[in-house]
């Protein structure tokens, strides 16, 4: 109706999308570190995952 003000609340989605606190002090240069290190199991797992995805991303593989 005329003359009434309606309040609405808007949530900030960036609160959910911000990096976790554990990354708060991490330098920007430390993100997206694609260097190879056979002694780092996490880097090796990421390397294998991407290699497998790109190797098998073909029509022939799907057939």
Protein Blocks (a to p, Z undefined) as FASTA:
>chain_A
ZZiacddddddfklmmpccfklmmpcfklgopabdcfklmklmmmmmmmmmmmmmmcfkl
mZZ
